[in-house]
Amino acid sequence: MSQRDYDDSPRILLILSVVFLLIVVGGVVDLILDRPTTLLSWHVGFEVMLVVLSLSAAGYLGRGWYRSQALLARSSLETERLARERAAWERDSAALLRGLGSAVSSQFELWSLTSAERRVALQLLKGFSHKRIARETKTSERTARQHSVAVYRKSGLAGRAELAGFFLEPLLLPEDVGDGRSA
């Protein structure tokens, strides 16, 4: 399901709810205008069944719409909270990140990476897939993979995990501090 489909689904639920409610109103109006002589006829039974099913469907879809709106509101709040948290973290650690960026760049120079290989290596460190790297660098996925292989070969590392570990392992807290337990 694409992002566009997800964005439209609450609106579709609401539209379908309104359609079913219109069917209910139409069925009730039709029953009133027909003025049946007996309530025990196929025609009346069918229209009552149509009204009840449409009313049930409208209620079910309306409830889904309400839940979708509530979920969307909670997701928006969570997204805003995470954006504020990330901005605060970046602001508080800006100098450290510049230093880390400089150190990573220096290491790439020691490995004699080309500029294309450096871009790919940085995106590998960010956890991007080869498909996304290809899209972001406007190259083919095959080219992104070839640059990745060159990065691993020049660095002497076995793959993405070792590349990330090379730079991130020294940053990790000792286990007894990181998980809140004492040794």
ABEGO torsion letter per residue (X at the ends): XBAAAAAAAAAAAAAAAAAAAAAAAAAAAAAAAAGBABABBAAAAAAAAAAAAAAAAAAAAAAAAAAAAAAAAAAAAAAAAAAAAAAAAAAAAAAAAAAAAAAAAAAAAAAGBBAAAAAAAAAAAAGBBAAAAAAAAGBBAAAAAAAAAAAAAAAGBAEAAAAAAAAAAAABBBAAAAAGBBX
